[in-house]
């Protein structure tokens, strides 16, 4: 066992300890008045109730999946460790989301109370809550990987006497399957949480803002508490599980590619070392985030950029020496990591440009709102579609450049390892980039708390400034997630190909290698590409329709309460908040099943019918189509939301104007795109890759022979 291994567990402990410190520091602050505490407690209760119900439903799936994987393992179609690692991956992914949601619901009122004093203090509390999420994700991810690497090294080296490349291949071959648990949990969390949050948000806006003409987060609106609960279960718990999965998958895929490239123990450990250094860099970057009392988007963006850019510079410098020492004969791989990190920053800047009201695209949507609902929708669609160009071109160039600088022209395996390191580089600052994303829902809830508690207008102005920035940073976080998903998925497709060849060799079918060559002229490959390209649209349709149905139930419930509860609109009676929370919870659990099962079963069905070539075509199709669609949805939704907020600042007639009503409609359309369907697609891409890898032995045994040896 190399001494470099200890970078990972040490980084894990450092991340978790610092997250604990930030949480304790934030929780020392006051929650404010009795009314503010009452509102915050209602949100906490709703969020806990939702997660309890969701985790109980997901637990049934994990039990069934564990039994199925155990049967495959006993049958010799996968390593015996996979079923158990599947459970730990799902557990840590869910735990990341739970911890993030807990700290978010406990700091929203504290952020609102801090905004009574200053913008900078409110930013620090909200950002600390986001940082707890970011550091918890990287800490638990590294902890899970460190424990399993140690266990597998002991088993294969001591118990089975393996050494050298065979040992590393066995370890990484087994670990490659571990991401399925994290991916499955992330998909359920993202889809279920996304349906909950957007059903509540859309329902509250349609009846409250448009029909009843009352402000956002008005305490008279029966869906207000459900909306605030949704921000936490969807944008915090769901996002935490999502980014945990992205982080772990990128590291595991790159470790596997290092073993394939015969880079030895140092090459395999490089991704874990980089992740450990990323923890230190992220912690330093967190201290760099602060702002003045100026509430402009530009000032707030610069405050967050200081943290992200500072962390990035530290990582580049540190990794220069790491590569120089660990892989001096392959030092050019250092540039692959830098390319991935740079690509992430470019995607972030592109997202800011297309979603922040500081720049023309979002302002054009606001201006288009003055001429009606249709022009708002059309302008938003065009902004979202156009916003895909820079991220897609960036990822394409990053993929090619990282492949070439790593020596891929002469050594294909080295090139793929470089692409994997680019994905790790892009996520190496996850501790702070996720913090800038996760603080948004805290600021949003703080604004709701301020509105319902009747705090002065200056407080809501400060929380709205943080919330508007949160929309931009959330879109940036989704851009990072989907960009890294694209690079990781490419690495996973290559790992799947290698996996299939290993299974064929183990089963004495190595003579079938000539048939496992996916090319565009192969009908099985082409069929898989078509199915893969279609799947993101079908998956998104199911998710958006689920939001529409659930939002319809909320609309009817809010209308019922306005009609039946006398004095509610006059503020003389209290709404039945719990009823809306219950409707959203029930709808989310019911509606998340079909999209999730579609993602889980498609690779198995295609693998059985079309073999390995069909699966590789499927993965390529879903990667290319899903990447573009996810970027479009995330950016269009973020731009629509900030265009509405730009109007609410007093532009184009301000609140209550016709332009504002058109802006609310655009925001309502964009909500399920940016917070339900869009962010779920990057999980879809990697989950399908992971399912394919886990069932590779099944495909070889029951499909390869059936197709080619008849």
C-alpha positions as MATLAB code, in Angstrom:
seq = 'XXXXXXXXXXXXXXXXXXXXXXXXXXXXXXXXXXXXXXXXXXXXXXXXXXXXXXXXXXXXXXXXXXXXXXXXXXXXXXXXXXXXXXXXXXXXXXXXXXXXXXXXXXXXXXXXXXXXXXXXXXXXXXXXXXXXXXXXXXXXXXXXXXXXXXXXXXXXXXXXXXXXXXXXXXXXXXXXXXXXXXXXXXXXXXXXXXXXXXXXXXXXXXXXXXXXXXXXXXXXXXXXXXXXXXXXXXXXXXXXXXXXXXXXXXXXXXXXXXXXXXXXXXXXXXXXXXXXXXXXXXXXXXXXXXXXXXXXXXXXXXXXXXXXXXXXXXXXXXXXXXXXXXXXXXXXXXXXXXXXXXXXXXXXXXXXXXXXXXXXXXXXXXXXXXXXXXXXXXXXXXXXXXXXXXXXXXXXXXXXXXXXXXXXXXXXXXXXXXXXXXXXXXXXXXXXXXXXXXXXXXXXXXXXXXXXXXXXXXXXXXXXXXXXXXXXXXXXXXXXXXXXXXXXXXXXXXXXXXXXXXXXXXXXXXXXXXXXXXXXXXXXXXXXXXXXXXXXXXXXXXXXXXXXXXXXXXXXXXXXXXXXXXXXXXXXXXXXXXXXXXXXXXXXXXXXXXXXXXXXXXXXXXXXXXXXXXXXXXXXXXXXXXXXXXXXXXXXXXXXXXXXXXXXXXXXXXXXXXXXXXXXXXXXXXXXXXXXXXXXXXXXXXXXXXXXXXXXXXXXXXXXXXXXXX';
ca = [
       0.000    0.000    0.000;
       1.546    3.301   -1.095;
       1.852    6.139    1.400;
       0.009    8.352   -1.082;
      -3.161    6.456   -0.186;
      -3.393    8.387    3.085;
      -4.095   11.658    1.253;
      -7.673   10.440    0.713;
      -8.689    9.469    4.277;
      -6.814   12.500    5.652;
      -8.681   14.767    3.213;
     -11.926   13.066    4.186;
     -11.414   13.683    7.893;
     -10.330   17.280    7.299;
     -13.419   17.979    5.194;
     -15.814   16.467    7.732;
     -14.174   18.194   10.712;
     -14.233   21.591    8.996;
     -17.860   21.037    7.950;
     -18.661   20.341   11.623;
     -16.854   23.553   12.641;
     -18.770   25.642   10.068;
     -22.068   24.116   11.152;
     -21.415   24.847   14.837;
     -20.362   28.420   14.017;
     -23.468   29.093   11.937;
     -25.810   27.540   14.501;
     -24.500   29.858   17.222;
     -26.323   32.729   15.494;
     -29.842   33.691   16.575;
     -32.904   32.571   14.581;
     -34.617   35.872   15.319;
     -38.153   36.494   16.509;
     -40.644   33.899   17.730;
     -42.497   34.184   14.415;
     -39.291   33.509   12.444;
     -38.549   30.466   14.613;
     -42.096   29.153   14.161;
     -41.855   29.440   10.363;
     -38.426   27.769   10.277;
     -39.653   24.897   12.442;
     -42.627   24.311   10.122;
     -40.224   24.030    7.173;
     -37.958   21.673    9.119;
     -40.836   19.408   10.051;
     -42.058   19.235    6.449;
     -38.572   18.489    5.111;
     -37.958   15.750    7.668;
     -41.336   14.185    6.966;
     -40.665   14.156    3.236;
     -37.210   12.588    3.540;
     -38.485    9.984    5.983;
     -41.138    8.905    3.493;
     -38.784    9.038    0.504;
     -36.044    7.042    2.202;
     -38.553    4.395    3.278;
     -39.686    3.982   -0.347;
     -36.115    3.965   -1.688;
     -35.108    1.434    0.986;
     -37.485   -1.096   -0.587;
     -35.751   -0.629   -3.948;
     -32.328   -1.061   -2.358;
     -33.355   -4.290   -0.636;
     -34.673   -5.750   -3.904;
     -31.614   -4.556   -5.847;
     -29.278   -5.955   -3.169;
     -30.882   -9.400   -3.457;
     -30.627   -9.289   -7.260;
     -26.971   -8.225   -7.163;
     -26.227  -10.910   -4.561;
     -27.714  -13.557   -6.868;
     -25.502  -12.304   -9.715;
     -22.462  -12.333   -7.416;
     -23.142  -15.887   -6.202;
     -23.576  -16.908   -9.849;
     -20.099  -15.564  -10.584;
     -21.326  -12.691  -12.762;
     -19.782   -9.990  -10.560;
     -17.472   -9.728   -7.509;
     -19.083  -10.649   -4.182;
     -18.277   -7.189   -2.764;
     -20.517   -5.323   -5.242;
     -23.898   -5.871   -3.496;
     -22.494   -4.574   -0.195;
     -20.672   -1.619   -1.752;
     -23.907   -0.831   -3.598;
     -25.547   -0.323   -0.198;
     -22.736    1.851    1.195;
     -22.759    4.029   -1.930;
     -26.485    4.606   -1.606;
     -26.191    5.180    2.152;
     -23.451    7.817    1.923;
     -25.186    9.533   -0.995;
     -28.412    9.754    1.002;
     -26.518   10.820    4.132;
     -24.876   13.688    2.209;
     -28.276   14.979    1.206;
     -29.724   14.558    4.696;
     -26.889   16.458    6.394;
     -27.057   19.234    3.818;
     -30.823   19.547    4.207;
     -30.596   19.575    8.000;
     -28.087   22.431    8.111;
     -29.985   24.338    5.405;
     -33.297   24.223    7.274;
     -31.563   25.288   10.488;
     -29.766   28.290    8.970;
     -32.448   29.899    6.779;
     -34.015   31.872    9.651;
     -30.536   32.720   10.923;
     -29.671   34.113    7.475;
     -32.854   36.221    7.464;
     -32.048   37.493   10.949;
     -28.470   38.317    9.908;
     -29.841   40.261    6.918;
     -31.469   42.612    9.423;
     -27.921   43.641   10.331;
     -25.932   43.452    7.054;
     -25.704   41.773    3.667;
     -22.194   40.470    4.350;
     -23.255   38.708    7.548;
     -26.230   37.104    5.780;
     -23.953   35.954    2.953;
     -21.488   34.411    5.403;
     -24.159   32.368    7.215;
     -25.845   31.191    4.009;
     -22.493   30.401    2.421;
     -21.347   28.518    5.540;
     -24.451   26.326    5.226;
     -23.600   25.674    1.576;
     -19.989   24.934    2.510;
     -21.157   22.322    5.026;
     -22.925   20.581    2.149;
     -19.909   20.823   -0.174;
     -17.402   19.553    2.378;
     -19.743   16.808    3.588;
     -20.121   15.496    0.040;
     -16.374   15.340   -0.640;
     -15.646   14.083    2.870;
     -18.105   11.192    2.759;
     -17.174   10.376   -0.847;
     -13.484   10.070   -0.023;
     -14.296    8.135    3.148;
     -16.332    5.531    1.257;
     -13.642    5.104   -1.414;
     -10.820    4.945    1.139;
     -12.489    2.237    3.205;
     -13.298    0.033    0.221;
      -9.863    0.489   -1.368;
      -8.286   -0.695    1.886;
     -10.641   -3.691    2.173;
     -10.129   -4.777   -1.439;
      -6.358   -4.321   -1.272;
      -6.266   -6.579    1.806;
      -8.514   -9.227    0.230;
      -6.886   -9.485   -3.191;
      -3.296   -9.020   -1.988;
      -3.324  -11.016    1.264;
      -6.125  -13.542    0.750;
      -5.661  -14.204   -2.976;
      -1.953  -13.415   -3.327;
      -2.305  -10.948   -6.202;
       0.433   -8.417   -6.948;
       1.290   -5.703   -9.461;
      -1.070   -4.858  -12.303;
      -3.286   -7.873  -11.636;
      -3.914   -6.615   -8.102;
      -4.747   -3.073   -9.227;
      -6.955   -4.353  -12.033;
      -8.921   -6.526   -9.589;
      -9.368   -3.663   -7.112;
     -10.474   -1.058   -9.653;
     -12.543   -3.579  -11.629;
     -14.530   -4.214   -8.441;
     -14.735   -0.550   -7.380;
     -16.025    0.446  -10.802;
     -19.365   -1.129   -9.941;
     -19.707    0.750   -6.660;
     -21.086    3.930   -8.189;
     -24.405    2.285   -9.021;
     -25.659    2.657   -5.436;
     -24.784    6.352   -5.297;
     -26.260    6.921   -8.758;
     -29.529    5.158   -7.924;
     -29.968    7.108   -4.681;
     -29.105   10.362   -6.484;
     -31.693    9.737   -9.194;
     -34.481    9.058   -6.708;
     -33.453   12.121   -4.664;
     -33.226   14.440   -7.673;
     -36.404   13.288   -9.402;
     -38.513   12.970   -6.250;
     -37.205   16.169   -4.689;
     -37.486   18.011   -8.003;
     -41.127   16.983   -8.427;
     -41.910   18.081   -4.857;
     -40.210   21.461   -5.025;
     -41.493   22.478   -8.441;
     -45.043   21.256   -7.850;
     -45.188   23.461   -4.749;
     -43.435   26.399   -6.428;
     -45.509   26.343   -9.622;
     -48.777   25.800   -7.754;
     -48.034   28.609   -5.299;
     -47.098   31.059   -8.078;
     -50.015   30.303  -10.401;
     -52.698   30.890   -7.768;
     -50.898   33.265   -5.400;
     -49.092   35.667   -7.710;
     -51.248   35.535  -10.823;
     -54.783   34.789   -9.601;
     -54.812   36.262   -6.090;
     -52.214   38.970   -6.848;
     -50.404   38.483   -3.530;
     -46.588   38.631   -3.092;
     -44.253   35.657   -3.259;
     -43.941   33.790    0.061;
     -47.024   35.556    1.409;
     -48.182   33.766    4.613;
     -51.750   33.731    3.267;
     -50.723   31.319    0.501;
     -51.377   27.700    1.622;
     -48.500   26.410   -0.556;
     -45.848   28.742    0.876;
     -44.472   26.325    3.482;
     -44.495   23.486    0.913;
     -42.546   25.754   -1.462;
     -39.912   26.412    1.215;
     -39.774   22.723    2.104;
     -39.281   21.932   -1.579;
     -36.256   24.217   -1.817;
     -34.573   22.000    0.765;
     -35.613   18.505   -0.333;
     -34.991   19.226   -4.027;
     -32.259   21.849   -4.270;
     -30.290   20.737   -1.199;
     -30.916   17.061   -0.375;
     -31.332   16.117   -4.042;
     -28.364   18.164   -5.151;
     -26.121   16.761   -2.423;
     -26.863   13.189   -3.482;
     -26.385   14.225   -7.127;
     -22.943   15.798   -6.690;
     -21.782   13.007   -4.366;
     -22.470   10.601   -7.205;
     -20.649   12.757   -9.786;
     -17.630   13.115   -7.511;
     -17.288    9.411   -6.678;
     -17.951    8.220  -10.232;
     -15.274   10.465  -11.757;
     -12.644    9.260   -9.267;
     -13.500    5.552   -9.628;
     -13.635    5.694  -13.432;
     -10.207    7.358  -13.591;
      -8.698    4.842  -11.162;
      -9.959    2.030  -13.407;
      -8.459    3.664  -16.498;
      -5.116    4.028  -14.687;
      -5.073    0.272  -14.067;
      -5.914   -0.366  -17.730;
      -3.041    1.927  -18.772;
      -0.647   -0.039  -16.508;
       0.350    3.076  -14.520;
       0.895    1.208  -11.259;
      -0.258    2.089   -7.764;
       0.755    5.742   -8.080;
      -1.319    6.220  -11.221;
      -4.331    4.574   -9.580;
      -4.018    6.760   -6.478;
      -3.521   10.061   -8.335;
      -7.297   10.839   -8.542;
      -7.690   10.260   -4.789;
      -4.644   12.407   -4.022;
      -6.000   15.219   -6.211;
      -9.324   14.968   -4.398;
      -7.578   15.226   -1.025;
      -5.689   18.343   -2.139;
      -8.966   19.755   -3.446;
     -10.342   19.646    0.107;
      -7.540   21.891    1.398;
      -7.909   24.287   -1.541;
     -11.678   24.483   -1.061;
     -11.331   25.303    2.643;
      -8.926   28.147    1.852;
     -11.313   29.382   -0.866;
     -14.225   29.426    1.592;
     -12.367   32.000    3.704;
     -11.988   34.256    0.656;
     -15.754   34.730    0.188;
     -16.988   38.079    1.554;
     -18.673   41.179    0.158;
     -19.445   44.833    0.847;
     -22.928   46.172    1.488;
     -23.415   46.865   -2.214;
     -26.225   44.538   -3.356;
     -25.467   44.425   -7.079;
     -25.195   41.050   -8.784;
     -21.709   41.938   -9.988;
     -20.425   42.562   -6.442;
     -21.881   39.299   -5.174;
     -20.587   37.336   -8.158;
     -17.094   38.693   -7.568;
     -17.289   37.637   -3.915;
     -17.948   34.036   -4.914;
     -15.476   34.094   -7.796;
     -12.661   35.004   -5.406;
     -13.270   31.779   -3.534;
     -13.543   29.551   -6.625;
     -10.614   31.111   -8.475;
      -8.446   31.108   -5.345;
      -9.128   27.406   -4.827;
      -8.385   26.679   -8.488;
      -4.997   28.418   -8.367;
      -4.007   26.496   -5.226;
      -4.980   23.171   -6.823;
      -2.975   23.867   -9.986;
       0.159   24.760   -8.007;
      -0.137   21.789   -5.633;
      -0.901   19.307   -8.383;
       2.129   20.444  -10.361;
       4.347   19.055   -7.608;
       2.149   15.977   -7.087;
       2.457   14.976  -10.737;
       6.151   15.805  -10.778;
       6.689   13.394   -7.903;
       4.100   10.653   -8.515;
       4.201   10.311  -12.320;
       7.345   12.117  -13.538;
       7.569    9.950  -16.667;
       3.981   10.945  -17.574;
       4.066   14.551  -16.363;
       2.024   15.762  -19.355;
      -1.024   14.288  -17.616;
      -0.819   17.315  -15.317;
      -2.080   19.426  -18.200;
      -5.135   17.185  -18.590;
      -6.147   18.045  -15.027;
      -5.550   21.750  -15.696;
      -7.630   21.500  -18.875;
     -10.521   19.945  -16.953;
     -10.328   22.589  -14.239;
     -10.195   25.350  -16.852;
     -13.137   23.825  -18.727;
     -15.181   23.905  -15.522;
     -14.383   27.587  -14.997;
     -15.340   28.405  -18.599;
     -18.646   26.559  -18.236;
     -19.248   28.500  -15.022;
     -18.550   31.858  -16.665;
     -20.741   30.945  -19.636;
     -23.574   30.027  -17.288;
     -23.208   33.320  -15.436;
     -23.417   35.215  -18.713;
     -26.607   33.500  -19.849;
     -28.424   33.459  -16.481;
     -27.370   36.551  -14.505;
     -29.373   39.772  -14.911;
     -26.058   41.617  -15.077;
     -25.734   40.531  -18.717;
     -27.849   41.023  -21.892;
     -29.451   37.541  -22.369;
     -31.522   37.658  -19.174;
     -32.350   41.335  -19.657;
     -33.598   40.553  -23.160;
     -36.052   38.065  -21.671;
     -37.261   40.771  -19.267;
     -37.646   43.213  -22.156;
     -39.524   40.605  -24.208;
     -41.989   40.285  -21.319;
     -43.295   43.773  -22.075;
     -44.886   42.502  -25.291;
     -46.575   39.448  -23.790;
     -46.352   35.912  -22.501;
     -45.452   34.320  -25.843;
     -42.467   36.597  -26.499;
     -41.157   35.888  -22.987;
     -41.319   32.143  -23.673;
     -39.752   32.446  -27.112;
     -36.881   34.624  -25.904;
     -36.246   32.270  -22.966;
     -36.167   29.246  -25.246;
     -33.699   30.952  -27.579;
     -31.427   31.948  -24.679;
     -31.446   28.383  -23.337;
     -30.722   26.843  -26.729;
     -27.950   29.306  -27.542;
     -26.385   28.764  -24.122;
     -25.503   25.166  -25.039;
     -22.871   26.222  -27.590;
     -20.063   27.307  -25.259;
     -20.334   24.369  -22.774;
     -20.569   21.777  -25.560;
     -17.634   23.235  -27.505;
     -15.670   23.560  -24.250;
     -16.215   19.911  -23.310;
     -15.377   18.779  -26.863;
     -12.123   20.748  -26.868;
     -11.302   19.637  -23.313;
     -11.864   15.993  -24.255;
      -9.636   16.183  -27.331;
      -6.965   18.306  -25.652;
      -6.749   16.134  -22.516;
      -6.582   13.012  -24.688;
      -3.771   14.433  -26.832;
      -1.606   15.973  -24.082;
      -1.774   12.692  -22.153;
      -0.237   10.827  -25.078;
      -3.437    9.357  -26.488;
      -2.192    9.606  -30.068;
       0.456    6.964  -29.327;
      -1.158    5.204  -26.347;
      -4.961    5.084  -26.401;
      -5.247    3.975  -22.764;
      -3.118    6.907  -21.591;
      -5.346    9.293  -23.538;
      -8.462    7.941  -21.858;
      -6.774    8.252  -18.467;
      -6.142   11.914  -19.301;
      -9.828   12.420  -20.096;
     -10.734   10.860  -16.746;
      -8.281   13.173  -14.942;
      -9.884   16.132  -16.712;
     -13.207   15.119  -15.109;
     -11.509   14.821  -11.698;
      -9.906   18.235  -12.264;
     -13.269   19.778  -13.079;
     -14.672   18.461   -9.779;
     -11.551   19.017   -7.684;
     -12.980   22.290   -6.325;
     -16.335   20.660   -5.540;
     -16.047   21.568   -1.855;
     -16.452   25.253   -2.730;
     -18.330   25.090   -6.046;
     -21.061   23.069   -4.347;
     -21.049   25.616   -1.513;
     -21.832   28.404   -3.999;
     -24.673   26.264   -5.341;
     -26.164   25.014   -2.059;
     -26.277   28.412   -0.386;
     -28.956   29.541   -2.892;
     -31.860   27.571   -1.346;
     -30.839   28.860    2.092;
     -31.068   32.439    0.821;
     -34.385   31.656   -0.888;
     -35.821   30.258    2.352;
     -34.443   33.257    4.238;
     -36.395   35.541    1.906;
     -39.545   33.525    2.498;
     -39.011   33.684    6.243;
     -38.513   37.458    6.090;
     -41.695   37.898    4.044;
     -43.865   35.698    6.266;
     -42.445   37.197    9.477;
     -43.115   40.747    8.252;
     -39.504   41.970    8.457;
     -38.535   45.398    7.014;
     -38.208   45.812    3.234;
     -34.420   46.228    3.461;
     -34.157   42.657    4.784;
     -36.082   41.227    1.847;
     -33.987   43.355   -0.519;
     -30.811   41.760    0.842;
     -32.171   38.217    0.785;
     -33.532   38.747   -2.737;
     -30.069   39.847   -3.871;
     -28.602   36.640   -2.427;
     -31.450   34.584   -3.911;
     -31.007   36.037   -7.406;
     -27.315   35.232   -7.222;
     -28.297   31.762   -6.014;
     -30.216   31.201   -9.249;
     -27.051   31.946  -11.201;
     -24.751   29.858   -8.986;
     -27.282   27.001   -9.047;
     -27.194   27.042  -12.843;
     -23.383   27.182  -12.639;
     -23.372   24.173  -10.319;
     -25.592   22.264  -12.720;
     -23.186   23.203  -15.522;
     -20.260   21.798  -13.538;
     -22.250   18.640  -12.810;
     -23.297   17.994  -16.401;
     -19.866   18.977  -17.794;
     -18.110   16.555  -15.466;
     -20.800   13.971  -16.265;
     -19.904   14.206  -19.951;
     -16.206   13.614  -19.306;
     -16.893   10.938  -16.683;
     -19.392    9.137  -18.929;
     -16.833    8.997  -21.731;
     -14.383    7.418  -19.299;
     -17.087    5.008  -18.120;
     -17.903    3.936  -21.695;
     -14.229    3.124  -22.191;
     -14.195    1.297  -18.845;
     -17.310   -0.653  -19.887;
     -15.577   -1.766  -23.094;
     -12.575   -2.949  -21.075;
     -14.955   -4.609  -18.588;
     -16.708   -6.572  -21.343;
     -13.366   -7.827  -22.673;
     -12.320   -8.949  -19.186;
     -15.575  -10.866  -18.688;
     -15.210  -12.474  -22.110;
     -11.681  -13.562  -21.158;
     -12.829  -14.934  -17.799;
     -15.560  -16.979  -19.485;
     -13.236  -18.351  -22.145;
     -14.817  -16.240  -24.910;
     -11.854  -14.003  -25.740;
     -12.109  -15.131  -29.396;
     -15.256  -12.933  -29.619;
     -13.204   -9.728  -29.261;
     -13.560   -9.033  -32.987;
     -17.347   -8.799  -32.580;
     -17.101   -6.256  -29.732;
     -16.163   -3.279  -31.874;
     -18.857   -0.579  -31.911;
     -18.805    1.230  -35.257;
     -21.453    3.369  -36.929;
     -22.018    0.782  -39.647;
     -22.930   -1.861  -37.064;
     -26.768   -2.027  -36.797;
     -26.650   -2.938  -33.090;
     -24.502    0.123  -32.313;
     -26.666    2.395  -34.441;
     -29.840    1.101  -32.820;
     -28.370    1.820  -29.395;
     -27.407    5.374  -30.442;
     -30.951    6.131  -31.592;
     -32.465    4.814  -28.360;
     -29.906    6.720  -26.290;
     -30.535    9.985  -28.141;
     -34.290    9.619  -27.571;
     -34.103    8.692  -23.899;
     -33.318   12.172  -22.401;
     -36.414   13.557  -24.134;
     -38.639   10.737  -22.906;
     -37.160   10.922  -19.401;
     -37.601   14.720  -19.274;
     -41.169   14.411  -20.545;
     -42.033   12.026  -17.714;
     -40.456   14.333  -15.119;
     -42.085   17.521  -16.460;
     -45.485   15.855  -16.783;
     -45.150   14.641  -13.202;
     -44.555   18.245  -12.061;
     -47.525   19.414  -14.129;
     -49.870   16.853  -12.580;
     -48.658   17.482   -9.035;
     -48.784   21.277   -9.522;
     -52.347   20.898  -10.763;
     -53.261   19.225   -7.469;
     -51.647   22.094   -5.548;
     -53.519   24.680   -7.642;
     -56.836   23.020   -6.829;
     -55.942   22.794   -3.124;
     -54.884   26.459   -2.863;
     -58.050   27.558   -4.672;
     -60.113   25.403   -2.321;
     -58.579   26.958    0.771;
     -58.977   30.500   -0.558;
     -62.626   29.704   -1.204;
     -63.514   27.701    1.897;
     -61.414   29.270    4.669;
     -63.191   32.525    5.453;
     -60.934   35.510    6.011;
     -57.837   33.796    4.586;
     -57.142   36.347    1.848;
     -57.740   39.171    4.324;
     -55.097   37.701    6.642;
     -57.630   36.928    9.387;
     -57.320   33.126    9.173;
     -54.409   30.672    8.956;
     -53.979   28.363    5.933;
     -53.732   24.591    6.219;
     -50.035   24.434    5.286;
     -49.711   20.739    6.090;
     -52.219   19.734    3.449;
     -50.068   21.161    0.617;
     -46.938   19.480    2.033;
     -48.790   16.153    2.133;
     -50.026   16.490   -1.479;
     -46.497   17.273   -2.747;
     -44.964   14.407   -0.765;
     -47.504   11.874   -2.016;
     -47.188   13.065   -5.617;
     -43.363   13.028   -5.537;
     -43.209    9.438   -4.275;
     -45.789    8.270   -6.810;
     -44.400   10.096   -9.818;
     -40.669    9.373   -9.375;
     -41.008    5.619   -9.910;
     -41.526    5.527  -13.702;
     -38.621    7.867  -14.677;
     -36.272    6.085  -12.273;
     -37.163    2.581  -13.474;
     -36.796    3.722  -17.097;
     -33.205    4.738  -16.392;
     -32.420    1.545  -14.492;
     -33.952   -1.010  -16.848;
     -33.110    0.393  -20.300;
     -29.383   -0.608  -20.282;
     -30.286   -4.150  -19.189;
     -32.987   -4.534  -21.853;
     -30.798   -3.091  -24.620;
     -27.883   -5.222  -23.449;
     -29.955   -8.376  -23.622;
     -31.419   -7.564  -27.065;
     -28.481   -5.868  -28.796;
     -25.398   -6.979  -26.873;
     -22.340   -4.939  -25.848;
     -22.267   -2.918  -29.082;
     -25.880   -1.883  -28.569;
     -25.117   -0.813  -24.992;
     -22.114    1.265  -26.053;
     -24.256    2.923  -28.712;
     -26.937    3.558  -26.090;
     -24.433    5.188  -23.735;
     -22.985    7.346  -26.522;
     -26.461    8.464  -27.614;
     -27.681    9.353  -24.138;
     -24.403   11.185  -23.423;
     -24.491   13.449  -26.486;
     -28.223   14.165  -26.404;
     -28.520   14.384  -22.615;
     -25.579   16.773  -22.232;
     -27.033   19.372  -24.607;
     -30.604   19.034  -23.324;
     -29.499   19.349  -19.684;
     -27.500   22.528  -20.352;
     -30.427   24.022  -22.287;
     -32.917   23.280  -19.495;
     -30.709   24.514  -16.638;
     -29.792   27.793  -18.330;
     -33.228   28.566  -19.765;
     -34.818   28.023  -16.341;
     -32.215   30.139  -14.560;
     -32.541   32.970  -17.086;
     -36.359   32.978  -16.850;
     -36.173   33.119  -13.055;
     -33.695   35.996  -12.962;
     -35.582   37.873  -15.685;
     -38.628   37.813  -13.403;
     -36.528   39.069  -10.489;
     -35.031   41.798  -12.702;
     -38.551   43.056  -13.416;
     -39.391   42.867   -9.702;
     -36.526   45.289   -8.996;
     -38.625   47.991  -10.679;
     -37.667   47.513  -14.320;
     -40.315   47.445  -17.093;
     -43.126   48.334  -14.697;
     -42.067   46.309  -11.660;
     -44.244   43.999   -9.594;
     -47.875   43.668  -10.668;
     -47.259   44.952  -14.203;
     -48.139   43.011  -17.349;
     -44.421   42.418  -17.906;
     -44.185   40.947  -14.412;
     -47.072   38.568  -15.052;
     -45.368   37.390  -18.248;
     -42.133   37.007  -16.274;
     -43.890   34.883  -13.646;
     -45.258   32.645  -16.417;
     -41.776   32.229  -17.915;
     -40.373   31.405  -14.482;
     -43.166   28.870  -13.977;
     -42.292   27.159  -17.266;
     -38.584   27.190  -16.464;
     -38.864   25.826  -12.932;
     -39.386   22.124  -13.789;
     -36.754   22.427  -16.525;
     -33.976   23.735  -14.286;
     -34.819   21.946  -11.049;
     -36.421   18.632  -12.022;
     -35.719   17.345  -15.533;
     -32.430   19.129  -16.314;
     -30.348   18.189  -13.253;
     -31.677   14.624  -13.378;
     -30.156   14.085  -16.821;
     -26.542   14.159  -15.668;
     -27.448   11.389  -13.197;
     -29.228    9.515  -15.989;
     -26.050    9.565  -18.100;
     -23.834    8.123  -15.372;
     -26.413    5.788  -13.843;
     -26.952    4.056  -17.184;
     -23.180    3.658  -17.517;
     -22.957    2.198  -14.016;
     -25.862   -0.215  -14.568;
     -24.194   -1.338  -17.797;
     -20.923   -2.017  -15.975;
     -22.622   -3.921  -13.134;
     -24.505   -6.119  -15.617;
     -21.555   -6.575  -18.009;
     -21.079  -10.204  -16.944;
     -24.771  -10.869  -17.510;
     -24.578   -9.410  -21.032;
     -21.504  -11.478  -21.904;
     -23.003  -14.717  -20.670;
     -26.562  -14.414  -21.933;
     -26.306  -12.096  -24.937;
     -22.883  -12.204  -26.562;
     -23.018  -15.952  -27.129;
     -26.664  -15.869  -28.216;
     -26.002  -13.171  -30.833;
     -22.696  -14.298  -32.281;
     -22.393  -18.049  -31.747;
     -25.718  -19.288  -33.136;
];
